[in-house]
Each structure stands twice: as C-alpha cells, then as structure tokens.
Amino acid sequence: MKTIYDYKVEDISGDEFDFASLKGKKILIVNTASKCGFTPQFDGLEKLYQDYKDDNFVIIGFPSNDFGQQDPGSNEEIAEFCKINYGVTFPMMSKISVKGDSIAPIYQFLTQKDLNGKKNSSVKWNFQKYLINEDGTLEDYFYSITNPDSKKITKWIEKD
C-alpha cells in the first residue's frame, strides 16, 4: 500500500513539492476553484490553517477546472486571486485534474482503495476535502458542503 509520502507534485510556482516533507503532520487536501459557489470556503480554510498550523497540521490546495470550468485561470492568476481575495497562506499546488481520464496521480491515490488501502471515492465537486493522518494514510473525506470549521474536521485535527 502507498502513502501520501510516495508522491511529488508541482506547486503553484512550478517548483517540486514532495509530500515526504510533511511526515508526521495531519494533512487536509482540497480541490479548489476561483469562480464557484463554494469559493468563500477559502476564508474558512485559511482560518483553519492559521488556527492549527502550529499543531502539525497543513492544508494543501489543488486548483482544478474540472467542474463547470470554474477555475480557468493560469497558476499565476489563481495564486494572485487566492492571496488578494482570501489572504491564502497555506500551500497551493499547480492546477490539476481530479477526475476522469486525466486524473492526477495524487488524486488517483486519494480516490482508489487499491492505492490508499482505505476506501474508494470520487470527487463530486470543488472543495471536496481529504484527510490524511500523520503516517501518510487516508483517514476520510468530506464533500463540498462540509465547511472547513466543521466539528468533524476540527475534532480530527485535535485528536491524538
């Protein structure tokens, strides 16, 4: 079985990001979009990150244009949008596909039980959240309607 630490991706600036650098942290991975009804969740995600970033917790955002063409911009435009409109400081990665034939390897891991050892899922819309434990394994996922400050998420972050 793989862990998240087996993956490297490109960050929003075009540099390599190695998930192995996050060993020992809880990770929330979210597919984002700049022109979605759920886009205001950036506020909640940033607040969650600020509240827990010193407690071995990190949020990783993956912009995606897979749903309703709601993130058509370049990586540079997306980064600027996130910073200016929502003050995003958590790590953002390069835009990827989170479903279909062109699904990125990191999302294959998140959605396929034969890779993550836990469960199958499919990304239904923007701002779906995947929770990764300190050992790099998938814990759970929540659909877009689950707010970042939901008790389900904060309790998971706070539990030992």
C-alpha positions in Angstrom: 0.0 0.0 0.0 1.2 3.5 -0.8 1.2 6.5 1.4 0.9 10.2 0.5 4.7 10.4 1.0 5.2 8.4 -2.2 4.0 11.5 -4.2 5.7 14.6 -5.5 3.7 17.3 -7.3 4.3 20.8 -8.7 3.5 23.7 -6.5 1.7 26.8 -7.9 5.0 28.4 -8.6 6.2 25.5 -10.7 8.6 24.1 -8.0 8.6 20.4 -6.9 6.7 19.7 -3.7 7.5 16.4 -2.0 4.8 15.1 0.3 7.5 13.3 2.3 8.4 16.7 3.7 5.1 16.6 5.6 5.8 13.4 7.6 4.3 13.5 11.0 1.6 16.1 10.0 -2.1 15.8 9.5 -2.9 17.0 6.0 -6.2 18.3 4.6 -6.2 18.2 0.8 -8.8 20.2 -1.0 -9.6 20.8 -4.7 -10.3 24.5 -5.2 -11.8 26.8 -7.8 -11.9 30.6 -8.0 -15.4 31.0 -9.5 -17.5 28.5 -7.5 -20.3 28.9 -5.1 -18.0 27.3 -2.5 -15.1 29.7 -3.2 -15.8 31.6 0.0 -14.6 28.4 1.8 -11.1 29.8 1.2 -11.8 32.1 4.2 -12.6 29.1 6.4 -9.7 27.1 5.1 -7.3 29.9 5.8 -8.7 30.4 9.3 -8.4 26.7 10.0 -4.8 26.7 8.7 -3.9 29.7 10.9 -5.6 28.1 14.0 -3.8 24.7 13.6 -0.7 25.2 11.5 1.5 25.1 14.7 -0.1 21.8 15.7 1.4 19.6 13.0 -1.4 20.4 10.6 -1.3 21.6 7.0 -3.8 22.3 4.2 -2.8 21.6 0.6 -4.9 23.2 -2.1 -5.1 21.9 -5.7 -6.8 24.2 -8.1 -8.9 22.3 -10.7 -11.0 23.4 -13.6 -12.9 20.0 -13.8 -16.3 21.3 -12.6 -18.2 23.9 -14.6 -14.9 25.4 -15.9 -14.8 27.3 -12.6 -11.0 27.8 -12.4 -10.0 28.8 -16.0 -7.0 31.0 -15.0 -3.3 30.3 -15.1 -1.5 29.2 -11.9 -0.2 32.7 -11.6 -3.7 34.2 -11.8 -5.1 31.7 -9.3 -2.3 32.4 -6.8 -2.9 36.1 -7.1 -6.7 35.6 -6.7 -6.3 33.5 -3.6 -3.8 35.9 -2.0 -5.7 39.1 -2.8 -9.2 38.0 -2.1 -8.7 35.5 0.7 -5.2 36.0 2.1 -4.4 32.4 1.4 -1.0 31.4 3.0 -1.4 27.6 3.0 0.4 25.8 0.2 -1.3 25.8 -3.2 -0.2 23.4 -5.9 -0.4 23.7 -9.7 -3.7 23.2 -11.3 -4.5 19.6 -12.0 -7.4 17.3 -13.0 -9.1 15.5 -10.0 -11.3 13.2 -12.1 -11.7 11.4 -15.4 -9.0 10.1 -17.8 -6.5 12.8 -16.9 -6.8 12.5 -13.1 -3.5 13.4 -11.5 -1.6 10.6 -9.7 -2.1 12.2 -6.3 -5.9 12.1 -6.8 -5.7 8.5 -8.0 -4.2 7.8 -4.6 -6.9 9.7 -2.8 -9.8 8.1 -4.6 -8.7 4.5 -5.2 -8.8 1.9 -2.4 -6.2 -0.3 -4.2 -3.8 2.6 -3.8 -4.8 4.2 -0.5 -5.8 0.9 1.3 -8.9 2.6 2.9 -11.7 3.5 0.5 -12.8 4.3 -3.0 -14.4 7.7 -3.6 -14.9 10.1 -6.5 -14.6 13.9 -6.4 -18.1 15.2 -6.8 -17.4 19.0 -6.9 -14.9 21.7 -6.0 -13.8 22.0 -2.3 -14.0 18.3 -1.5 -11.8 17.6 1.5 -9.5 14.6 2.1 -7.9 14.0 5.5 -4.5 12.3 5.7 -3.1 11.0 9.0 0.3 11.7 10.4 1.5 8.3 9.0 0.6 9.4 5.4 -2.6 7.3 5.1 -6.0 8.3 4.1 -8.4 8.8 7.0 -11.6 10.1 5.5 -13.1 12.6 3.1 -15.9 15.1 3.1 -17.9 16.6 0.3 -18.0 20.3 -0.5 -20.9 21.1 1.8 -18.8 20.3 4.8 -17.4 23.6 6.0 -13.7 23.8 6.9 -14.5 24.6 10.5 -16.9 21.6 10.8 -16.6 19.7 14.1 -15.9 16.6 12.1 -12.7 18.2 10.8 -11.6 20.1 13.9 -12.1 17.1 16.2 -10.0 15.0 13.8 -7.2 17.7 13.9 -7.3 17.8 17.7 -7.3 14.1 18.4 -4.1 12.4 19.2 
